[in-house]
Amino acid sequence: MVSKVNSESRIKIRRRQPITAKEYGPDPVDIHVGKRLKLRRRLMKLSQEQLGEAVRVTFQQIQKYERGHNRISASRLYDIARVLGVDVAFFFEDIGHDVTEHRPTQNLPQNAGLGENPVPAYEQDPLSRNETMELVRLFWKLPSSEMRRNILELLNSMSRRD
């Protein structure tokens, strides 16, 4: 903290030093949001350039968002969510204690907020798994709707065998 004495009133005014990315690196929450952004963009088969054009930023900016190097403003996140067809909350899903415990502001008072409570493994979003992405891609590569229907029937019958 920086202390400054006001010469007229002799009252100490304390200013907190800002937390900078240079000191701590990208915020773990920004990294998490960026990963979720990349996941959804890839599931939607959009390039960084296509998404950037849709929300009026460069593809380099999308890269920085996805890596967590640049924070996404609330209005930009809202625009991205609309283009990707998800709620803003999607970007905060699966955020657990492992992400939030490494934040430079981790000692702030905790209030129940968006994504603050870890989700048990069985409730985690299946879209965050690599297998889901691969399955979806392969499914839509099948040449006919009849083949896709047969695969769905097979999966349904296999999942009922428990």
Residue pairs with C-beta under 8 A, 6 or more apart in sequence:
1 14
1 15
1 16
1 17
2 14
2 15
2 17
3 12
3 13
3 14
4 12
4 13
4 14
4 15
5 11
5 12
5 13
6 13
19 104
19 105
21 27
21 69
23 104
24 104
26 67
26 68
26 69
27 68
27 71
27 103
27 104
28 68
28 99
28 100
28 102
28 103
29 92
29 95
29 99
29 100
29 103
30 68
30 69
30 70
30 71
30 72
31 67
31 68
31 99
32 68
32 91
32 92
32 94
32 95
32 99
33 65
33 68
33 72
33 77
33 91
33 92
34 65
34 66
34 67
34 68
34 72
35 66
35 68
36 90
36 91
36 92
36 93
36 94
36 128
37 62
37 65
37 66
37 72
37 80
37 84
37 91
38 66
39 127
39 128
39 133
40 84
40 86
40 90
40 127
41 48
41 51
41 62
41 66
41 84
42 133
43 127
43 133
43 136
44 84
44 85
46 54
46 83
46 84
47 59
48 59
48 62
48 63
48 66
49 59
49 62
51 59
51 62
51 80
51 83
51 84
52 58
52 59
52 61
52 62
54 79
54 83
55 76
55 79
55 80
55 83
57 76
61 70
64 70
65 72
65 80
72 80
77 88
77 91
78 88
81 87
81 88
81 90
81 91
84 90
89 114
89 115
92 114
92 115
93 115
93 119
93 125
93 128
94 119
94 124
94 125
94 128
95 115
95 116
95 118
96 118
96 119
97 118
100 106
100 116
110 116
126 132
127 133
139 148
139 151
140 148
142 148
142 151
